[in-house]
Amino acid sequence: MLKRSIVAVITFVLLWAGKAFAAHPLITDDTGTQGKNRIQFEFIGEYGHDKENGITTKSLTFPTIPVLSYGVTDTLDIVFGMPYAVVKTNEAGTETRQSGFGDASLEVKTRFYEKDGLSFAIKPGISLPTGDENKGLGNGKASYHAFLITTKELQPWAFHFNVGYIRNEYKLSADNDANRKDIWHVSLASQVEVVKNLKAVANIGMERNLDKTSETHPAFILGGLIYSITENLDVDFGVKGALNRTETDITYLAGVTWRL
């Protein structure tokens, strides 16, 4: 049970830590791209706390290098990320700690439709086996995923919807036996400028449980703020809470986004 708890938490935080978000701290992505030859760096971190079946898990995730987005064209971005995780679990007074590099991710985001404030994009990607699967820090094999992204702008509001498929491949037979390979994701987000340079954001979503023994799929709700110091520099903070017992109880998110 302890090992499964470690693997489940690390898998979740590494899955999202390597991705560029719509507007951090949101989980749900938007259809926006950087523009040709433009670059965006995201310095993001998350701290989660969870208690279930007598096991307390604390996780800290941050990128070893900033999540990098590069605009190849006005409507196509390449996104690269490599996270670092520190996860501590405590069961009956026995503490276990795992830390290290996770699996890197490489994604391509393409916006293929845009009219009257409605736009669509696709975002396929691959995760590379750079993490140590023996510590639960990676899958040990390359895996892949694809997302369909929708954005609707109704000034001063913007709404984003994601539906995605994640295919996990595992090197270790123990991981193959314990974890599902086919994962679906669905989420909805909104944002609104409440005063000049300050946006409020909200997010809700659900994802298929990685654990084969559970049919309760993790669901979350999130709220946060984004403040634009300049046109090209944002800071943000958010809190993500669990809507059911399989989601991490509470997660604090913070980040800095810099565009060039």
C-alpha angles and dihedrals in degrees: 000000000000094000092047090052091053093048094047094050095044092047092053098046093044092048092059101029092068096054133086110239131216090251113335128269086041118097093201115082126222132216094251119123131194100244127244113319092356120133132206127193122196119198101191137165138181135196119194134187124193136169123189134153091354094307119118116200126189120185134186119188130180137152119265085211124017115273102260126211120184125188109226090176134355090272104031129071134181114213127195130180139166117188133200120212136195114191125180123187128186123197120173091338095311113120124204122190129194126178139163147088118329130209112297119232132216119190140173119209119196126182106208103172134036128164137138094355094309120111140168132203139174124217118191120177148167132222117218121217097245095129127084106257091193089065093043090251096121146004097252090228135064113268132186143210142182133201134194110212129197127187127186120187119204103166125270086015131065125191127197130192127189132188118178148170125216123192115198121197119193133204097197119072090217090059091047090053096046104038137061116238098204115064128176126201132196127176143158129205139179136190135188135181105241095181133354111304093359123101129185116212135193132187139183129180151144136216133191112265114257090211111090092207095060131071092183105102118210113255127185144186123204139188131182152141134247121200121193109214089181135352089273103033126070133173123196145181132190145169122218119197134190122254092190139017097266094061120083106270096234136352128189117208131192134168152161122222120198124185127196 
